[in-house]
Amino acid sequence: MFNFSSRPPRPSAPQQERRQLQLTVVGTARSYDLDDSVIIGSHASCDLQINDDKVGGRHAEIYQAGPLWWIRDLGSVDGTFVRGEVVEAEPLEGPSEIQLGADGPILFLRGLDDARVE
């Protein structure tokens, strides 16, 4: 199950230009446009809730720092993988595949201004 919470968005930093991303949960018909940070996990308090055994309560965060978007593992047991490598924090340059846990759900991220990847 995948749910965006109804919590109000966090205030964004007005001094930096926000680059909008599209997050797709692979294998589902779910896509979300992101223009602010998002906490991903199985707990109901997360911005994107994914109920899967490989997904921790507060598994990872996608956020913008300067001109780049980053993914950061929030101490999950099963890890966060980018391009097949476990990461603690990693810049997301260009379209990126993120896996939550070694055999967990896959997320695909791309900038809305990136060329469509088939």
C-alpha positions as CSV (number, residue, x, y, z in Angstrom):
1,M,0.0,0.0,0.0
2,F,1.3,3.5,-0.9
3,N,-0.1,6.6,0.6
4,F,0.9,10.2,0.8
5,S,0.0,11.6,4.2
6,S,-2.3,14.6,4.5
7,R,0.2,16.5,6.7
8,P,0.8,20.0,5.5
9,P,4.1,20.4,3.5
10,R,7.2,21.5,5.2
11,P,8.2,25.1,4.5
12,S,10.7,25.2,1.6
13,A,13.8,27.4,1.5
14,P,12.8,30.4,-0.6
15,Q,16.4,31.4,-1.5
16,Q,17.0,28.4,-3.7
17,E,15.3,27.4,-6.9
18,R,13.2,24.2,-6.4
19,R,13.6,21.6,-9.1
20,Q,10.5,19.4,-9.4
21,L,10.9,15.7,-9.5
22,Q,8.6,12.8,-10.5
23,L,8.7,9.7,-8.2
24,T,7.2,6.5,-9.6
25,V,6.7,3.4,-7.5
26,V,7.8,0.7,-10.0
27,G,5.3,-2.1,-10.6
28,T,2.3,0.1,-9.6
29,A,0.4,2.9,-11.3
30,R,1.5,5.4,-8.7
31,S,3.5,8.5,-9.6
32,Y,4.0,11.6,-7.6
33,D,5.3,15.1,-8.4
34,L,7.7,16.3,-5.7
35,D,8.8,19.9,-5.2
36,D,9.8,19.5,-1.5
37,S,11.5,16.9,0.7
38,V,9.7,13.6,1.3
39,I,10.1,11.0,4.1
40,I,9.5,7.5,2.9
41,G,8.7,4.6,5.2
42,S,6.1,2.2,6.5
43,H,5.0,4.4,9.4
44,A,1.7,6.3,9.0
45,S,3.6,9.6,9.8
46,C,5.7,9.3,6.6
47,D,5.0,11.5,3.6
48,L,5.0,8.5,1.4
49,Q,3.9,5.4,3.2
50,I,4.9,2.0,1.7
51,N,3.8,-1.1,3.6
52,D,6.4,-3.7,2.8
53,D,8.6,-5.9,5.0
54,K,11.8,-4.4,3.6
55,V,10.7,-0.8,4.3
56,G,11.6,0.6,7.7
57,G,9.3,2.9,9.7
58,R,11.2,6.0,8.6
59,H,13.4,4.4,5.9
60,A,14.7,7.3,3.7
61,E,14.4,10.9,2.9
62,I,14.6,12.6,-0.5
63,Y,15.5,16.3,-0.2
64,Q,17.1,19.2,-2.1
65,A,20.4,20.7,-0.9
66,G,21.6,23.6,-3.2
67,P,20.9,22.7,-6.8
68,L,20.9,18.9,-6.2
69,W,18.4,16.4,-4.9
70,W,19.7,13.8,-2.5
71,I,18.5,10.5,-1.0
72,R,19.5,9.8,2.6
73,D,19.0,6.5,4.5
74,L,17.4,7.2,7.9
75,G,19.1,4.2,9.7
76,S,17.0,1.5,8.0
77,V,17.8,-2.1,8.8
78,D,17.6,-3.3,5.1
79,G,19.4,-0.3,3.5
80,T,18.8,2.1,0.7
81,F,20.3,1.3,-2.7
82,V,21.1,3.6,-5.6
83,R,22.4,2.0,-8.8
84,G,22.7,-1.3,-6.9
85,E,25.0,0.2,-4.2
86,V,24.0,0.7,-0.6
87,V,24.2,4.4,0.3
88,E,24.0,6.5,3.4
89,A,23.5,9.7,1.4
90,E,23.8,10.1,-2.3
91,P,23.2,12.9,-4.8
92,L,20.6,12.0,-7.4
93,E,21.9,13.2,-10.7
94,G,19.7,12.4,-13.7
95,P,17.1,9.7,-13.7
96,S,17.7,7.4,-10.7
97,E,16.5,4.0,-9.5
98,I,16.3,3.6,-5.8
99,Q,15.6,0.3,-4.0
100,L,14.4,0.2,-0.4
101,G,16.0,-2.9,1.0
102,A,17.9,-5.5,-1.0
103,D,14.7,-7.1,-2.3
104,G,12.4,-4.3,-1.5
105,P,10.3,-1.9,-3.6
106,I,11.9,0.1,-6.4
107,L,11.3,3.8,-6.9
108,F,12.2,5.7,-10.1
109,L,13.0,9.4,-9.8
110,R,13.5,11.8,-12.6
111,G,13.3,15.6,-13.0
112,L,10.2,16.8,-14.7
113,D,12.5,18.6,-17.1
114,D,14.6,15.4,-17.8
115,A,14.1,13.7,-21.1
116,R,11.7,10.8,-20.7
117,V,13.5,7.5,-20.2
118,E,11.9,4.4,-21.8
